[in-house]
Amino acid sequence: MRPLRWTSGLLAGAFALAATAAAAQTATVDLLERTRTHVETLASEAFQGRLTGSEGERLAAAYLVDELTRIGAKPLPGADGYTSPFSFTAGVRDGGSTLQLVREGGTPATFSAPDDVVALSFSDNGEVSGSLVFAGYGIVANVTPTEVYDSYAGLDVEDKIVVVLQYFPEDMDQDRRAALARYSGLRYKAQAARQRGAAGLIIVTGPRSPNAGQTVPMSFDSAIAGSGIVAASVSGRVADAIFEAAGRSLEEVQEGFDKGDPHAQGFEIPGLTVTLAADVQRERRTAHNVLAYLPATEPVDGVAKPWVVIGAHYDHLGAGEIGSSLAGAEDRNRIHYGADDNASGTAAVLAMAEALADEPRRRRHVLIAFWSGEELGLLGSSAFVSEPPVPIDQMAAYLNFDMVGRVSDNRLTVQATGTSDVWPRLLEQANVLAGFDLVLNEDPYQPTDVSSFNGAGVPSLTFFTGAHAEYHRPTDTPDLINYEGIVRVSELATTVVRRLMQADEPPQFVKVERTVETGGRAGLRIFTGTIPDYAAEAEGMLLGGVVGGGPADKAGLQKGDVIVEIAGQSIANIYDYTYALDLLKIGEPVKVVYMRDGERRETTLTPEARR
Amino acid sequence: MIARVIGALLLAAVALPAARPAAGTTPQAPTTDLPESTFLSRIRRLTVEGRRAGEGYWSSDGRKLVFQSEREPGNPFYQIYVLDFTTGETKRISPGYGKTTCAFFRPGSDQILFSSTHLDPRSRELQAEELAFRESGQERRYAWDYDPMMDIFVYSESTGELTRLTTEEGYDAEASYSPDGEWIVFSSTRNAYNRELSAEERKLLEVDPAYFGDLFIMRADGSDVRQLTDEPGYDGGPFFMQNGDIVWRRFDESGLIADVWTMKPDGSNKRRITDFGAMSWAPYEHPSGEYFFFSSNKYGFENFEIFIVDARGEKEPVRVTTSPGFDGLPVPSPDGRRLAFTSTRGGGSGSAGQIFLADWNHEAALAALAAAPPRVPHSQKQ
């Protein structure tokens, strides 16, 4: 037999590839520089962190309109221009809530905002009056299939005002705490009280809890809808006055509940009438999505679902006015530049628009969307799908880009792949050329605009290059961006869009069941300083980084470590981890088991209070 | 994964649960292992679609890869696909029904061989049974069944014509071409079906059909079949080397220990290349002819890693991958600069195994092999 020289037969292929690469070189350099300009401009001082509804948002929108005009994209059919306004709740404050306690035969004591009473941000406005009932932690939950934890057992709260503790029992066994933690959110508590006919709800942060005696800050992230009940949190001073009237020590009472003492029950507080007046001031403002399209190059008559949508949110956190800022106290008021989040995704969509504008044959229209209000709760994309300028059932697919500027280790995560059976094939084909180490995640219930489209039944994908220590901090700056990575992501996604544009049949939507209950969690009271790598599907929770000086950093954990156990709870994935966070106690060291370089290691982490 | 051998792993784990290989008792990797990045860079997942994929083999110009994947709608078994690196397109070349495995490009031609059971009249019935089983939510270990209906076929990319090359009863698969494209070496269990078996042999065929696997060689048209091995235990996964010799892996009678061997294409000069005391399989020669790739569970019963060993087997193998889970079926590109392999490292939807691609550092491999200590026979390592 004839031996084959190992280099033979290859040269032709190698030359062909080299030639293609050289031809592509010039275009790539331009694209790279332009992408850098997009990110550096959007994430510059002048744009002030692009807070929804702000001057910075307006400047950013104007920049995008200029770029879309330059690229040759058109305003949507029937639209006056590129910007599409929507209104939103820009802020919430307590406009002067009051609480009056009247003891039988005594002098009324009046407490007021902001020191002693603060309305819950979702409270109804109004005044209610009645006698008081203390209902423990105010939780109703199945702790086991056969055991119901019911703070209201044996209590009649109809037309009364209910006083409950914030959080959940601190000292019960972990399984019970885990179950209770899930139902300890203030919205759950308000719902439980309202469903039992209570007239009002008062939240007390007990002396044994984190942030003891403090009122609950109003957060306008959750201020969108009313809860059908007048509700406020009160200071320790008010709580003491209430429990003094009942002749009980709040600390002792709370201890009974914390320990799961079966005799710890709620009780009426006799001889005391309370009048609670809640005043929640919501400020409405206008924000702007920026929308455009590249028309199909031939008539779309007879083309099923003739729109492909690509989008990215361009808003960010301003100077940290929003509750989701993770800035430390020292840079609380600094501009949050949001270079990765999400100037990167915005730049990727611009790069795609530019590439697709040159496409000689487009059988479908490409709708280009830049969302505002994402950081406040997907407001822009929600407004779009609830009043779509193009019928939703005419949209073949939506591709979303949120944080694609930090490609490292050649890795790219694509989420929501469960929304259609076509995604794995399209991504495989596109990635043969792009060459990413792809990580796929089927779950479309992601904290980004892809959720809005999944909810509307549009097959969707969202691209993501991983979390990092600068996430939602002023340090998310352009110098840390991998510009070549953004270009590569846009090229991969452009290949996918090309195929979607040309396909005879649009993708079929597949509804992915929601696997994890994400609402109502109370874990936010705990700060561990870990930055999960949401992309990872490893056994355990891979750290994308740690917050400098935070508990994880102090414990010696670092990027790349995989947490497999915390406080005795085994961690198989990020959901286990967030769940386990509810079990941690502030200031109480816990054992953390993690894998580093294939080796199992242990450390001790001491959680801190998030504030 | 992976017909070219994984069945043996299953056999070891399922049929003989009490017996664990010596390797399983020494899971600690020596501290001298080099990090994976010494040899592999730009590691990336190549196949995405379908439940699992594996056995990627390059065309001789390095522009295509043929592989098997469970991605055909309505068929839970492997079908054969050709991926074109220049377009990203993937095309099925097998019939779409039945089971298939082990494809290989014929050098200097438009032909691709693979093994298939599609002539089995029960093919669609078996697909439905398997789908129903999966639907039921029950689980079992992945097992390769050495289907005796498996025969070798050759497909022409220009005409789409499929030609049958073997007709014997028994599993005919794990086939590959000689460098000149004129010969095919393959593994077959035909000797378990062409004669009266003893009671003991019948029982063995029940639990471990691969035991009857031996190597055969034939011309590219299926003629002139000659048997190359006749030892007890599974001989399989044969590939031609650049000099026309054959490299393959041989299991011992227990089915737990396998090692890499080489021989002349006439079956003479059989030479043991590894003596690693573990399940060491899927050997493939680097195009330089300087060393072989293979995978082994040396460091943990289910933790297969990729190793390299010098062409003469004079030194201890050098470990290449260091990721948990399965890394195996290493196949270098014809220019020797890239490596396709099958891995579970993707996790999630890729946890059943998909094909990965990485850039291969040939110089680092040569340096590591030069620094490797002389081979120590396994018996003396105890």
Interface residues (C-beta under 8 A of the other chain):
Chain A: M1 R2 P3 L4 R5 W6 T7 G9 L10 A12 G13 A14 A16 L17 N410 T417 P424 R425 L427 E428 Q429 A430 N431 V432 L433 G435 F436 D437 L438 V439 L440 N441 E442 T495 A536 E537 A538 E539 G598
Chain B: R42 I43 R44 R45 L46 T47 V48 E49 G50 S60 D61 G62 R63 R71 L83 D84 F85 T86 T87 G88 E89 T90 P107 S178 P179 D180 E182 W183 F240 Q242 N243 G244 P265 P287 S288 G289 T322 S323 P324 P334 D335 G336 G346 G347 G348 S349 G350 S351 L357
